[in-house]
Amino acid sequence: MNKNITLWLILALALSSAFAQETSFGLRYSLTFNNVDMKEKSDTKSSDNATTIIDNTATVGFKFGSVVNLGVSRFFYVQPGLMFSQKGGEVNKSYYGYGNYTYSDMDIYKLYYIELPVMFSLKIPAGNMLSLSLNAGPYFALGLSGKTNTVSYVEGIDTEIAKKFNRAFSKNNLRRFDSGLSIGGGIEFESIYVGTSYEFGFLDIARSSNSNKAKNDVVSITVGYDF
């Protein structure tokens, strides 16, 4: 299925390039709010006497790179890009009913990806040198590096009982490959772009050996300049 999607994507880009009426290049920088949406897998959920509660909290990251604007028509553009992105998030897990104590783990993920987004953009004129854009399209990402900081606590004890650092992309942690959908919009004034987007992963990036499933969620505020 992934091969078919890739082939269709290459074909769409080739046709867009062949029929492009206008081509420009741009730089983009984004402030991102990242979340690792982690949940228990249905086949590993806790028993009645033991409960695990997972709370996901967003962390701040960044994304920067370049895009190519391929004008298929006056209003419709295809915009492939190449980005370096920091994703991740904070995951708090509390374990109740496991022995005589309540345990808690706080996992902080810092994940670094090289990312290929392909946006399909509808640009609507809104005045002199001003336009509104609506964007949607897939992204494909490859994890370059990352780490997981885990701090463990026991209820009633103020100090941490354990602290460890793990490689994020490993056989017992997360998969490197990720893909999903990005939707958003923005305002363009002459060569300046300001916009926002929501990016949600389709793939479970947790390894099969992990008792949880995890997906990337990202909200971005973006500024850019087109040449």
N, C-alpha and C positions, 0 to 999 in steps of 0.2 A: 504493500500500500504506500509506504514512504517513497519507494522508487517511482511509482506512478505519479505521485504528487510532485516529485522533483522534476520528472520529465515534462509534465504539464507546465510547471513553473518556468523551465528553460524555454519551452516553446512560446509561452506568453511574453517572456522578456525579448526573445528574438523577434517576434512579430511587432512588439512595441517599438523596438529599436529601428526596425525596417520602415515603419510607417510614422515615426516620430516627426512631428512638424516643428517642434522646438525642443532644444536640449540645453539644460543648464546644470551646474554643479553647486552644491551647497555644503556648508559645515553646520553641525548640530551639537549642542551641549544640553544635557538634561539633568535636572535634580530629580532623583527618584525616591519613592517610598516603597520599600520592598517587603514582601511577606513570603515566607515558606508556609504554605497552607498545608499543615500536617494533620492527619487523622489516623485513627486506628483502622487497620484492615478488618473487614467483616469476619474473617475466619480466625482472627487472633484477639477478638474483644475479650475483656476481662470477665470473670465469672461474677455471680451475684455477690460473693463475699469479698471480692477484690475489684477495685475500680481504678481506672486510669483516666484522669482529666487532662486534656491538652488545650492550652491557651496560646494562640499565635499573636505576636506583636510585631508591627512593622518597624523597620529600621531605615535610616537614610543612606542613600548611595548616589551613584552618578552614572552617566552614560555619555560618551562622545564619539564622534565619527563624521563620516561624510555620506552624502546622498547624490544621486543623479536623477534629475527631473526630466522624464521623457514625455513630451506633449503629444498624445495620440490625437487629440482634437483641441478645440479652443477651451473646452471646459474639463476635459478628462486627461489625467496624467498617470503614468506608472512611475513609481519612485523606489528603486532598489537602493540599498545602503549597506554600509559596513561599519559596525559599531564595536567599541570596547565597553563592556557593561559590568558594573558591580551590582550583584543581586544578593539575596540572603534574607535574614530576618531573625527574630528571637522566638524560640519555642519553649514554653514552660510546661513541664509534665509533673503532675502530682499523682502519687501512688497511694491509694487508701486500701487498707485491709490486707496488706502484705506483711504479716507478722504483727508485732506489737507497736510499730511506729508508722508514721506517715512520712514518706520520702518525697523529695522534690528534686527535679533536674532542670537546670536552665541551660539550653543550648543556643549559642549565638553562631549563626552561619554567616560567613563572608565568602561569597562565590564570585569568581571573575570569569566572564565569558567573552568570546568573540562571537558577534551576532550578525546575521544576515536578514534584515527585514525587507519585505517587498510590499510596499503600500500602493493601493489603488486610490487615487485622489480625485475628488470632484471639486473643482474650483469655481466659486460663484462670485462674479463681480459685484462689489458693494460700494463703488464710488471711484473717484479719481485715484488710480494707482493703489487701490485697496481691494482685497478680495478675501472671501471666506473659504476655507477648505474643510472638507469632510474626508477622513482617511480611514481605510480598513485594509487589512491584509495579514498574511502569515509572517511568522519569523522562525528562523532556524538558528540554534545557538550551540556552541561547543565550549564546554568548560575547560578553561586553561589551568586554573589553580584555585585553591580555596582551603579554608580551614573551619573546623568546628571547635568552639570553646565550650566545654561542659563543666558546670559547677553543680555539685550535689549538696543537698541539705537534708537534715532530719528535723522534724517538727519539735520545737522546744529547745533546740540548740542554735544559738545565734551565729556561730561560726560555720563556715563551709567544712564539710567532712572529706571532700575530694574535689580535685580539679584536674582536668586533662585536656590536651590539645590533639585533635585528630585531623588527618587529611580529609577534606570534604569529599573528593572524588576518589573513592577506593572501593574494593570489592565488598566491604561491609557497611558502606555508607551511601553515597549518592552516585547516580549515573552521570556521565559527562554530557550526553546529548539531551537537548531540550527543544521543543517546538510548541508553538501555540498561535494565538490570534491577537492582533493589536487593533484597537479602534480608538478614534479620537478626532480632534478638529483643531483648527487654528486660524489665525489672522495673518495675512501677508500685506505689508505696506512697502512698496517698492521692492527692495532686496532683503528686507528684514522679516523674519518669521517668528511668531510667538504662538505656542500651542500647548495642548495637553493630551494625554493618551492613557488608556488602560490596557495593560497587557496581561493576558492570563494563559498559563501553560495548559496544554492538552495532555502532556505525558506525565506519568508517575516517575519522578526522578529518584525515588528511593529504591535501593537494591531489593531483590526478592528475599534476601536474608533478613531484611529489616521488618519489624513487626508493624511498622506504620507506612502509610502512603503519603507522598508529598508532591506538591505542585508549586511552581513559581507564580506569584502575582506581583505586578509592578504598576504603580501610578507615576507618571512622568509629567514634569513641567519643563518645556523645551523652548530654547531660543536658538535662532540660527540666522545665517547669512548666505544668500545665493549669489553666485557670480554669473 
